[in-house]
Amino acid sequence: MLKAFNRLDHSYRLRRGTINCRTQVFHIDAEDFFVWNMKKSYCIKFGIIGTGMVGTAIGVLLKKSGHDIVHVYDRNKAALRRAVQLTGAAAVEDSSLMADSVTCMIITTPDGKILSACENLSQNTTVRGKYVFHMSGAGGPDLLLPAKRAGASVAVIHPLQSFSSIEGAIANLPGSYFGVTADARSRKTAFRIVKDLQGTPLEISPLQKPLYHAAACVASNYFVTLMHVVETLCQACGINASDAQKAFLPLVAGSLKNIGQYGSVSALTGPIARGDVDTIQKHLEALRHDAGDFIPFYTELGKITVRIALEKGTIDKKQAKQITDTLKGVTHEHTK
């Protein structure tokens, strides 16, 4: 590196120094220089198909990391105008035109439209030798087969994050994990995009994509469902939803903190973890009286919790059977 700079008649000092050019003098940190140099040397020209929350946020973040968002496309004209304003990209009337001037095309449409979007892109022969990615959680690289057959390298990059707004997505994506499904031709570029989004790549095989996405749905969507059940049960005992949120969110935050520090098994507490059958029976009686529809919900989660308590070692097999029988008995009685 030093020899290269000497040949260019440049000089620098490692920690805090200067780069002396023949026309100007720039005072920078060495680390800042390397970031600047990499951005200038490895800038990727992107095209984004689908300018909803995910596509627009990805475009904004890639632009911030030094890449060039050249084109955006969406049938929704309002979403398209917003993306143009936020990314500085030019809108195109036909997404297939992107391949003429970009290196990597990212499809962020709803899952059901990925294949047709890819088919349209692949009509342009200049897609050969370029990259076509999509960002679906459940969909695999098979949705990009038209581009692969046309000579493009394909991959899937799925952000493990929930999105309620573009601003929230821009704030939350950095630091997130991204499920990456890629072959040898596209892996390096896919990983690099994830890192430029300040994320961490998590490799997922094509066959395991649906199961991986099911886990993501449980972690995010079903967690929301769980909290809605908490609010409903609280309302049944006279606590409104707003107060229920305020009361229970600190409990949830404490549980998440324990999971982060100790893992899910060690973080388990409560009546099943301590083998307290009497309390479980009281819960079931209360549910039967005031919220019978939630008995199957409670008992099925309880059966899974028994297995976790056994793994933790806080109950033995005899206690586990007793708790499981109690849960099954009430389920059978409720469904008669």
PLY file of the C-alpha trace (Angstrom):
ply
format ascii 1.0
element vertex 336
property float x
property float y
property float z
element edge 335
property int vertex1
property int vertex2
end_header
0.00 0.00 0.00
2.80 2.45 0.91
4.61 1.74 -2.36
1.43 2.38 -4.29
0.98 5.74 -2.63
4.62 6.67 -3.25
4.17 5.97 -6.95
1.21 8.34 -6.96
3.27 11.01 -5.16
1.02 10.77 -2.09
2.04 10.38 1.52
0.21 9.60 4.72
0.75 8.89 8.42
-1.03 5.94 9.94
-2.99 7.31 12.87
-3.80 10.92 12.12
-2.00 12.40 9.17
-2.24 14.04 5.82
-2.52 13.10 2.19
-0.55 15.62 0.15
-1.79 15.87 -3.43
-0.30 18.10 -6.05
-3.39 20.27 -6.18
-4.92 20.05 -2.67
-4.10 18.96 0.89
-6.68 16.88 2.75
-6.41 16.30 6.50
-8.05 12.96 7.38
-7.77 9.93 9.63
-6.24 6.85 8.06
-9.39 4.85 8.92
-11.60 7.47 7.26
-9.40 7.31 4.18
-9.77 3.59 3.80
-13.59 3.85 4.17
-13.64 6.64 1.57
-11.33 4.72 -0.75
-13.40 1.52 -0.58
-16.62 3.41 -1.28
-15.10 5.04 -4.34
-13.49 1.82 -5.59
-16.32 -0.66 -4.98
-19.48 1.35 -5.56
-22.29 -0.86 -6.88
-24.94 0.55 -9.20
-28.34 -0.65 -7.97
-31.82 -0.86 -9.39
-34.76 -1.51 -7.04
-38.06 -3.06 -8.15
-40.75 -2.41 -5.57
-40.61 0.82 -3.59
-42.62 -0.04 -0.51
-41.17 0.28 2.98
-38.47 -2.36 2.51
-37.31 -1.36 -0.97
-37.18 2.35 -0.17
-35.38 1.85 3.15
-32.83 -0.48 1.52
-32.22 2.12 -1.17
-31.67 4.89 1.37
-29.24 2.80 3.42
-27.26 1.55 0.42
-26.93 5.13 -0.80
-25.67 6.18 2.65
-23.07 3.42 2.50
-21.64 4.86 -0.72
-23.47 2.94 -3.43
-25.35 4.45 -6.35
-29.12 3.88 -6.58
-29.55 4.43 -10.31
-33.14 3.35 -10.99
-36.32 2.52 -9.09
-39.56 1.02 -10.37
-43.05 0.58 -8.94
-46.55 0.55 -10.38
-47.67 2.69 -7.44
-46.84 6.18 -8.62
-46.98 7.76 -5.15
-44.56 5.17 -3.73
-42.32 5.64 -6.75
-42.18 9.43 -6.33
-41.33 9.00 -2.65
-38.49 6.60 -3.47
-37.09 8.95 -6.10
-37.08 11.77 -3.56
-35.41 9.71 -0.81
-32.83 7.84 -2.90
-32.08 10.29 -5.70
-32.69 7.53 -8.25
-34.39 7.95 -11.59
-37.74 6.26 -12.13
-38.18 3.89 -15.08
-41.44 2.99 -16.79
-40.32 -0.58 -17.49
-38.18 -2.42 -14.93
-36.40 -4.40 -17.66
-34.66 -1.19 -18.73
-32.66 -1.22 -15.48
-30.33 -3.94 -16.67
-28.78 -1.55 -19.20
-27.25 0.70 -16.54
-27.05 -1.15 -13.19
-24.96 -3.97 -11.76
-27.41 -5.38 -9.20
-31.21 -5.48 -9.30
-33.07 -6.04 -6.03
-36.71 -7.16 -6.13
-38.66 -6.08 -3.04
-42.20 -6.70 -4.30
-44.76 -8.86 -2.44
-43.84 -12.56 -2.70
-46.52 -13.33 -5.26
-45.06 -10.82 -7.72
-41.36 -11.73 -7.47
-41.39 -14.32 -10.25
-43.22 -12.08 -12.73
-40.90 -9.16 -11.88
-37.91 -11.42 -12.49
-39.35 -12.66 -15.77
-39.74 -9.08 -16.96
-36.17 -8.19 -15.96
-34.82 -11.23 -17.74
-36.24 -10.18 -21.09
-33.32 -7.77 -21.35
-30.25 -9.68 -22.53
-27.95 -7.26 -20.67
-28.97 -8.99 -17.42
-26.29 -11.58 -18.25
-23.29 -11.32 -15.91
-25.17 -9.12 -13.43
-26.89 -9.77 -10.09
-30.59 -10.23 -9.41
-31.63 -10.61 -5.75
-34.94 -10.67 -3.91
-35.71 -10.08 -0.22
-38.52 -12.53 0.56
-38.43 -14.49 3.79
-40.23 -17.65 2.65
-39.42 -17.53 -1.07
-36.24 -19.16 -2.32
-33.86 -18.54 -5.20
-36.16 -20.62 -7.45
-38.23 -17.45 -7.88
-35.23 -16.00 -9.71
-34.77 -18.88 -12.17
-35.59 -16.74 -15.25
-32.67 -14.43 -14.38
-30.37 -17.35 -13.66
-31.22 -18.92 -17.01
-30.48 -15.56 -18.64
-26.97 -15.63 -17.17
-27.38 -13.55 -14.00
-26.12 -14.48 -10.54
-29.01 -14.78 -8.08
-29.46 -14.77 -4.31
-31.97 -14.02 -1.56
-31.30 -11.49 1.20
-34.03 -11.37 3.86
-33.88 -8.84 6.71
-34.84 -10.33 10.07
-36.69 -7.19 11.10
-40.26 -5.91 11.22
-41.33 -2.78 9.37
-44.13 -0.41 10.29
-42.78 2.66 8.46
-39.94 3.68 6.16
-38.39 5.79 8.90
-38.57 2.86 11.32
-37.03 0.51 8.77
-34.14 2.91 8.12
-33.53 3.14 11.87
-33.92 -0.59 12.65
-32.22 -2.34 9.74
-28.65 -1.48 10.79
-27.61 -4.06 13.39
-30.12 -6.66 12.15
-29.40 -10.15 10.89
-30.16 -11.03 7.26
-31.00 -14.53 6.08
-28.85 -15.12 2.98
-29.46 -17.88 0.44
-26.80 -17.70 -2.26
-24.62 -19.88 -4.45
-20.88 -19.57 -4.99
-21.30 -16.97 -7.74
-23.43 -14.58 -5.69
-22.39 -15.26 -2.08
-19.60 -12.69 -1.86
-21.71 -9.87 -3.26
-24.73 -10.83 -1.12
-22.61 -10.82 2.04
-21.07 -7.53 1.08
-24.47 -5.88 0.62
-25.56 -7.12 4.04
-22.43 -5.70 5.66
-22.90 -2.39 3.84
-26.38 -2.30 5.37
-24.57 -2.70 8.73
-26.15 -6.12 9.13
-24.93 -9.63 9.89
-25.39 -12.41 7.30
-27.00 -15.69 8.37
-26.70 -18.44 5.76
-29.94 -20.35 5.04
-30.18 -23.30 2.65
-32.89 -23.12 -0.04
-34.73 -26.13 1.40
-34.90 -24.60 4.89
-36.16 -21.16 3.80
-39.84 -21.82 4.69
-38.95 -23.22 8.13
-36.57 -20.32 8.76
-39.36 -17.91 7.86
-41.81 -19.76 10.10
-39.38 -19.13 12.97
-39.25 -15.45 12.02
-43.05 -15.28 12.03
-43.23 -16.87 15.48
-40.62 -14.44 16.81
-42.31 -11.36 15.39
-45.93 -11.86 14.29
-46.93 -14.42 16.89
-45.26 -12.39 19.60
-47.67 -9.58 18.67
-50.49 -12.13 18.88
-49.25 -13.22 22.30
-49.35 -9.65 23.57
-52.87 -9.23 22.17
-53.95 -12.28 24.16
-52.42 -10.70 27.28
-54.44 -7.53 26.65
-57.63 -9.56 26.09
-57.18 -11.51 29.33
-56.49 -8.28 31.20
-59.68 -6.74 29.80
-61.56 -9.80 31.10
-60.34 -8.86 34.59
-61.19 -5.18 34.23
-57.85 -3.76 33.04
-58.00 -1.75 29.81
-55.61 -2.47 26.93
-53.53 0.68 27.45
-52.92 -0.06 31.13
-52.21 -3.69 30.29
-49.46 -2.63 27.89
-47.90 -0.33 30.47
-48.08 -2.99 33.17
-46.82 -5.97 31.18
-44.22 -4.48 28.83
-41.64 -4.16 31.65
-42.22 -7.87 32.41
-41.72 -8.70 28.74
-38.59 -6.54 28.59
-37.19 -8.35 31.62
-37.85 -11.74 30.02
-36.18 -10.67 26.77
-33.19 -9.39 28.70
-32.87 -12.73 30.50
-33.14 -14.63 27.22
-30.42 -12.44 25.73
-28.12 -13.01 28.70
-28.81 -16.65 29.57
-30.70 -18.27 26.67
-34.34 -19.34 26.50
-34.03 -22.48 28.63
-32.25 -20.83 31.55
-34.58 -17.81 31.35
-37.71 -19.88 32.00
-39.55 -19.05 35.23
-43.12 -19.47 36.46
-45.39 -22.24 37.74
-44.45 -24.90 35.17
-40.73 -24.27 35.72
-41.19 -24.90 39.45
-43.72 -27.74 39.13
-46.59 -25.79 40.72
-49.62 -27.82 39.63
-52.01 -26.02 42.02
-51.36 -22.65 40.35
-51.77 -24.16 36.89
-55.14 -25.60 37.93
-56.23 -22.16 39.20
-55.25 -20.63 35.85
-57.30 -23.22 33.98
-60.34 -22.73 36.21
-60.19 -18.96 35.67
-59.88 -19.40 31.93
-62.83 -21.83 31.86
-64.94 -19.28 33.71
-63.94 -16.03 31.93
-61.98 -16.80 28.74
-62.73 -20.34 27.57
-61.65 -19.67 24.01
-58.06 -19.31 25.22
-57.84 -22.68 26.98
-56.33 -24.48 23.92
-53.87 -21.62 23.52
-52.80 -21.85 27.17
-52.57 -25.64 27.27
-50.59 -26.04 24.01
-48.03 -23.47 25.10
-47.98 -25.16 28.50
-47.07 -28.54 26.99
-44.12 -27.00 25.17
-43.11 -25.20 28.36
-43.04 -28.53 30.21
-40.36 -29.77 27.80
-38.32 -26.61 28.42
-38.61 -27.03 32.20
-37.42 -30.65 31.88
-34.44 -29.48 29.84
-33.68 -26.83 32.44
-33.80 -29.52 35.14
-36.19 -27.72 37.50
-38.82 -30.48 37.26
-38.49 -34.24 36.97
-40.34 -36.64 34.67
-42.99 -37.40 37.29
-43.81 -33.70 37.71
-43.77 -33.23 33.94
-46.34 -36.00 33.49
-48.54 -34.58 36.23
-48.53 -31.11 34.64
-49.08 -32.50 31.15
-51.99 -34.66 32.31
-53.55 -31.64 33.99
-53.25 -29.61 30.79
-54.57 -32.43 28.59
-57.47 -33.13 30.93
-58.78 -29.60 30.75
-58.30 -29.51 26.97
-60.34 -32.68 26.52
-63.04 -31.44 28.85
-63.27 -28.12 27.03
-63.57 -29.73 23.58
-66.22 -32.33 24.48
0 1
1 2
2 3
3 4
4 5
5 6
6 7
7 8
8 9
9 10
10 11
11 12
12 13
13 14
14 15
15 16
16 17
17 18
18 19
19 20
20 21
21 22
22 23
23 24
24 25
25 26
26 27
27 28
28 29
29 30
30 31
31 32
32 33
33 34
34 35
35 36
36 37
37 38
38 39
39 40
40 41
41 42
42 43
43 44
44 45
45 46
46 47
47 48
48 49
49 50
50 51
51 52
52 53
53 54
54 55
55 56
56 57
57 58
58 59
59 60
60 61
61 62
62 63
63 64
64 65
65 66
66 67
67 68
68 69
69 70
70 71
71 72
72 73
73 74
74 75
75 76
76 77
77 78
78 79
79 80
80 81
81 82
82 83
83 84
84 85
85 86
86 87
87 88
88 89
89 90
90 91
91 92
92 93
93 94
94 95
95 96
96 97
97 98
98 99
99 100
100 101
101 102
102 103
103 104
104 105
105 106
106 107
107 108
108 109
109 110
110 111
111 112
112 113
113 114
114 115
115 116
116 117
117 118
118 119
119 120
120 121
121 122
122 123
123 124
124 125
125 126
126 127
127 128
128 129
129 130
130 131
131 132
132 133
133 134
134 135
135 136
136 137
137 138
138 139
139 140
140 141
141 142
142 143
143 144
144 145
145 146
146 147
147 148
148 149
149 150
150 151
151 152
152 153
153 154
154 155
155 156
156 157
157 158
158 159
159 160
160 161
161 162
162 163
163 164
164 165
165 166
166 167
167 168
168 169
169 170
170 171
171 172
172 173
173 174
174 175
175 176
176 177
177 178
178 179
179 180
180 181
181 182
182 183
183 184
184 185
185 186
186 187
187 188
188 189
189 190
190 191
191 192
192 193
193 194
194 195
195 196
196 197
197 198
198 199
199 200
200 201
201 202
202 203
203 204
204 205
205 206
206 207
207 208
208 209
209 210
210 211
211 212
212 213
213 214
214 215
215 216
216 217
217 218
218 219
219 220
220 221
221 222
222 223
223 224
224 225
225 226
226 227
227 228
228 229
229 230
230 231
231 232
232 233
233 234
234 235
235 236
236 237
237 238
238 239
239 240
240 241
241 242
242 243
243 244
244 245
245 246
246 247
247 248
248 249
249 250
250 251
251 252
252 253
253 254
254 255
255 256
256 257
257 258
258 259
259 260
260 261
261 262
262 263
263 264
264 265
265 266
266 267
267 268
268 269
269 270
270 271
271 272
272 273
273 274
274 275
275 276
276 277
277 278
278 279
279 280
280 281
281 282
282 283
283 284
284 285
285 286
286 287
287 288
288 289
289 290
290 291
291 292
292 293
293 294
294 295
295 296
296 297
297 298
298 299
299 300
300 301
301 302
302 303
303 304
304 305
305 306
306 307
307 308
308 309
309 310
310 311
311 312
312 313
313 314
314 315
315 316
316 317
317 318
318 319
319 320
320 321
321 322
322 323
323 324
324 325
325 326
326 327
327 328
328 329
329 330
330 331
331 332
332 333
333 334
334 335
